[in-house]
Amino acid sequence: MLEQDQFGGLVVFDDQEVADGLIAAFNAHDSEAATRFFGPRASYVCPGGVAEGREEIASYFDLYFEGLPDIRVVPHDKVACGDLVVCEWIITGTHTGPFLLPSGGIIQATGRRIAVRGCDVRTMDNGAIASQRVYYDQLEMLNQFNILCMPE
């Protein structure tokens, strides 16, 4: 993440500071603070679609906060290789609002608790996230929402 110091110079944060800050902002449900860790032209790719730029990324985060108002990310493993950072995590939450499905449809609140394992792969550029790709077991999540995925 890039910020200016008190003398107008740029301050570059390391990958761990970015990872910790992003998770803290997400867990505080502060989409504006979370998107400050992304570059201005960053992309966010998840099963629900692609968001480009901080404003679109914030809107994706807000969808998670609406559908799972107590959503929380708990990281448990991280590895960095050059500008590539992979973080494994578990998200937990209670489905009490509308949730965007990967198909583009919306599932209304089920009241069910979820705990889903996943990971994200981030590409860093000058201390900011240039792209983040999120992977999780969609079938596991749908089963926890109690949605049956049967062929028609």
C-alpha positions in Angstrom: 0.0 0.0 0.0 1.3 3.4 -0.8 0.8 6.4 1.4 2.5 9.7 1.9 4.6 10.4 5.0 4.5 13.6 6.9 7.1 15.1 4.5 5.2 14.2 1.3 7.4 11.1 0.5 5.9 7.8 -0.4 5.7 5.0 2.3 5.6 1.5 0.9 4.2 -1.2 3.2 5.4 -4.8 3.1 3.2 -7.8 2.1 2.6 -8.8 5.7 1.3 -5.3 6.6 -1.0 -5.3 3.6 -2.3 -8.8 4.4 -2.9 -7.9 8.1 -4.5 -4.6 7.2 -6.7 -6.0 4.5 -8.0 -8.7 6.8 -8.5 -6.3 9.7 -10.5 -3.9 7.5 -12.5 -6.7 6.0 -13.3 -8.2 9.4 -14.4 -4.7 10.6 -16.7 -4.6 7.5 -15.0 -1.4 6.3 -14.9 -1.8 2.5 -13.4 1.7 2.0 -10.5 0.9 4.3 -10.1 -2.5 2.7 -9.8 -1.1 -0.8 -7.0 1.2 0.2 -4.7 -1.8 0.1 -5.5 -2.2 -3.6 -3.9 -0.2 -6.4 -6.2 2.2 -8.2 -6.6 -0.1 -11.2 -6.5 -3.4 -9.2 -8.8 -6.3 -10.1 -10.6 -8.7 -7.8 -11.7 -12.0 -9.2 -14.0 -14.4 -7.3 -16.6 -17.0 -8.2 -19.3 -14.2 -8.3 -17.4 -12.3 -11.0 -14.7 -9.7 -11.7 -14.4 -6.2 -10.1 -12.0 -3.7 -11.5 -10.9 -0.7 -9.5 -11.4 0.2 -5.9 -15.0 1.3 -6.2 -16.1 -2.0 -7.8 -14.0 -4.0 -5.3 -15.7 -2.1 -2.4 -19.1 -3.0 -3.9 -18.2 -6.7 -3.9 -17.1 -6.5 -0.3 -20.4 -4.8 0.6 -22.3 -7.7 -1.0 -20.5 -10.1 1.4 -21.3 -7.8 4.4 -24.9 -7.6 3.4 -25.4 -11.4 2.9 -23.2 -12.4 5.9 -23.3 -9.4 8.3 -21.0 -11.2 10.8 -18.6 -12.5 8.2 -15.1 -13.0 9.4 -11.9 -14.1 7.7 -9.4 -16.2 9.7 -6.1 -16.7 7.9 -4.1 -19.8 8.7 -1.3 -20.0 6.2 0.5 -17.6 3.9 3.4 -17.9 1.5 5.1 -15.3 -0.7 7.2 -15.7 -3.7 8.4 -12.5 -5.3 5.3 -10.4 -6.0 2.9 -13.3 -5.6 1.3 -14.0 -2.2 -1.0 -16.9 -1.4 -3.1 -16.9 1.7 -5.3 -19.8 3.0 -8.2 -18.9 5.2 -11.6 -19.9 6.6 -14.6 -17.6 6.4 -17.4 -17.9 8.9 -20.7 -16.1 9.1 -24.4 -16.3 9.4 -26.5 -16.0 6.2 -29.1 -13.4 7.2 -29.2 -11.3 4.0 -29.3 -11.7 0.2 -26.2 -13.4 -1.1 -24.8 -13.3 -4.7 -24.3 -16.7 -6.2 -21.6 -17.5 -8.7 -24.4 -18.0 -11.3 -25.4 -14.4 -10.8 -28.6 -15.3 -8.9 -29.4 -14.2 -5.4 -30.2 -16.5 -2.5 -32.3 -15.0 0.2 -31.4 -15.4 3.9 -31.4 -18.9 5.2 -30.2 -18.1 8.8 -27.6 -20.8 8.5 -24.0 -20.6 9.8 -21.2 -21.3 7.3 -17.5 -22.0 7.6 -15.8 -22.3 4.2 -12.2 -23.0 3.5 -10.5 -21.0 0.7 -7.5 -19.1 -0.5 -6.6 -16.0 -2.4 -3.7 -15.4 -4.7 -2.5 -11.8 -4.7 -0.1 -10.1 -7.1 1.6 -7.2 -5.4 2.9 -4.0 -7.2 4.9 -1.4 -5.2 3.3 -2.3 -1.9 -0.3 -2.5 -3.2 -2.5 -5.3 -4.4 -2.6 -5.3 -8.2 -4.9 -8.3 -8.5 -6.5 -10.7 -6.1 -8.0 -14.0 -7.2 -10.2 -15.8 -4.6 -10.8 -19.5 -4.7 -13.2 -21.5 -2.4 -15.3 -24.7 -2.6 -18.6 -23.3 -4.0 -20.3 -26.7 -3.5 -19.3 -26.7 0.2 -20.8 -23.2 0.6 -24.0 -24.0 -1.2 -24.4 -27.2 0.9 -24.0 -25.1 4.1 -26.6 -22.7 2.8 -28.7 -25.9 2.4 -29.1 -25.4 -1.4 -29.3 -28.7 -3.3 -27.4 -28.7 -6.6 -29.2 -31.3 -8.6 -29.1 -31.5 -12.4 -32.3 -30.5 -14.1 
